[in-house]
Amino acid sequence: MTVTNWLKARGIELGASLCTAGILIAGLAIGVPFLRARIPETFLYSFCCVAAVLLRALLDLSVRAVVRAAQTVRPPARVPVPRLGPSGA
């Protein structure tokens, strides 16, 4: 996955979570009854939506950095290719 594709994917996820959080908080602002009855949970869920996306991106970057560092420390082992003899066996 290229950097551009990765950024697009994380941007879409972040946009969706911000939209969800915005809808919940807008619902509180206009006075939706079932949201007003659960104000703390609504704010907590809004925060968790955004935080989960940011945490996932951070974990993904961390794993990619560790994998890249491991590849530079020890290059992958080369597997010898079997050679066919003159008899074809």
Secondary structure by P-SEA (a helix, b strand, c coil): ccaaaaaaaaaaaaaaaaaaaaaaaaaaaaccaaaaacaaaaaaaaaaaaaaaaaaaaaaaaaaaaaaaaaaacccbbbbccccccccc
